[in-house]
Amino acid sequence: MFEEAGPLGKGITVGQVSVCVRDGHDMINKLNIIATKHSGTSPTALSKLAGETALALLRASDDWISACGKKSKYATKDAGKAESDFNRMATTLASKYEKEYPPEAPSSSSSSPPPPSSSVAVVTLLLEITGDETAFDIAGKSFSQTKESLQSIAADVGCDGGRVLNGVEVFWCPGDRKELLEEADVLLDFPELRSL
């Protein structure tokens, strides 16, 4: 059956990219700012949330430790299955985190305790996007392919004023500045990540 292509190709893609970075608390600070700034549900807000998250990860490429990506493709007529897959993946990712913290702007107060110095962070960007051209599944194959994947996401989410996006979730851990996440913990909780 003929299926009409949109700006990013045919059908619907549900995909995710996860990246583990050094200097995790700096990354968490940046993600809190992005999440607070783009907390709406409009296509513009969602595309800015996804695009700026991908851009923040790209800017931290000197601190990348490991990454991975995957995607599932659906025909447009299977939009319900795509949404179900997106929700299932979001639930699976959320279950990896012990607590959820609402995004908050970083505190500049000198009375707050300094964060642990050796924490890493794992950031996952999960999207349901129309089309089949976004390069989720090459993340983690190499440093350059991880960069290419995040560049693809950052560019694609803004197509058609963000209306290509059906859903966006951004997960990160540790979720709190006082928590410490070590590389050994990452290996246990995120075995799919591949060293870069």
N, C-alpha and C positions, 0 to 999 in steps of 0.2 A: 504494500500500500504506500502511496506517495505521501511523504510528510514534508510540510513546508519548513524551510530553514529560517531561523531568526538571525540576529546579529552575531551570535556565537555558535551557529550550527543548528543541528536538529535535536529534538527531544529535550530531556531534562537530565542533569547530572547532580548526584549527591556526592560530595567529596570532602576530604579533610586533609589538612597538612598539620603535622606536629613538629615542633622544633624545641630542642633542649639547648639552653644558653647559659654561659657563665654570667656572673654578676646578675643573678636572678632578681634581686630586690630593685635594681635600677630598671629592669624590664617591667616588673610589676608596677612600679611607679608610673611608667609611661602608659601601660595598659589601663590603669585606673583613670588616668586623665582622659584617654581616648574614650573609654566606656562612659564616663560621666558626661563628656562633651556631646556624644552621639547616642543618647539614651532613648530616642524616639523610635517609632515603628514605621515611619514613612520610608519609601524606597531610597530617598536621599540619605536619611540618617543611617539606614542599614548599609548602604554602599560605602558611606564614609567610615563607619565602624569597621567593616571588613577591609577596605582599602588602606586605612591608616594602621590597622593591626599588621597587615602584610608589609607595609612600608617600615614600621617599627622593627619588625623582624629582619628585614633586609638591611637596615642601618646597623643592626647588631651582628652582622655576618662574621666579624672578627672574633666573636664570642661563641659561635655555634659549636656544639659538641656532637650532636646527633640529630637526625630528622627521619621522618617517614611520611608517606602520603598514600592515599587510596581513593578510588572513586567507583561509583556504580552508575550505569547509564540506563535511562528509561525512555520509552517512546512517549510522546506527548499524551497519548490516550491513556497512559499508565501513571498519570499525575498523582493519583491516590497512593499507589505503591511507592512512588518517590517520596511523598510526604511521610508515609509510614516508616520508610528506611531512614529518613532524616531524623525523625523522632526517636527511633530505636538507637541510632548512633549517638544522639545527644544524651539519651538515658545511660547508655553504656559508658560514655565519657564522664558524665556527672557522677557515676557510681565509683569512679577511681579517686574521687576527692572525698576526704573525711568531712569537711565542712564547706559551706558556701558563704562567701562574704560579699555583701553588696559593694559595688565599686565606690571608692571614696577618694577625694583629692588628697594627694600626699601632704603630710603635715610639715610645715617649716618650723614648727616649734622646737626650741632647743631642749625642752623638757622631755620630749619623747625619747625612749631608749634607742640606741643605735641598733640597726638590724644585724643579725649574724653575718659575718663577713664572707663566709665561704659557700653561701647558698647558690644553687643553680635554680633555674626555672624551666618548666615545660609549658609551652603555649600551644594550644590546638585551635585552629580555625576550621569550623565546620560550615559548609555552605550547601544550599539547594539552589541551583542556578539553571536557567534555561539554556539549552545548547549543549554541545559535546566537545567544545574546543579548549576549555580551561584545563591546564596541565597539573592536576593534583598528584597523580600517581608516580611522577618522576622524582618527587621530593625524597631525599634520603639515598638516592642512587649514587650521587656524587655531590660535591660542594656546588659545582656549576649548575647541575640540574635542580638542586634545591633552590638556588637563586632564581633560575628560570621559572620554576613553579610559582614562587612568591610574586615574581614580576607579572606572570600571567594572571594571577588572582587580582593583584592591585589594579591592573589595566582593565580586566574583564568586568569587575563588579560595578564600574561606572557606566557601562554601556546602557544606552537607552534611558539615561537619567536614573540608573539603578533599578529600573523595572525588570531587569533580567533576574534579579534575586527573589527567590520565594521564601528563603529562610537563612538566618545567620546565627551562629552561636560561637562565642569565644570563651575558651576555658583556659585557666592558668593555675599553676600551683608552684610554690606555696601561695595560698590565698591571702596570707597576712604577713606584714613586715616582720613580725616577731618569730615567725616560723623558719626553720632551716630545712632545706631539701638538699640531700647529698647525692652525688652521682650513683652511689650504691643503691639508694632508694629508687632512683629512676630506673635502674636495670630491673628491679623487681616489679614495679608498677607499670612500666612502659617497655616491655621486652621487644616490641615491634620497632623501636627506634634503632636506626643504623648509624654507626660512627661516621663522621665526616672528616 
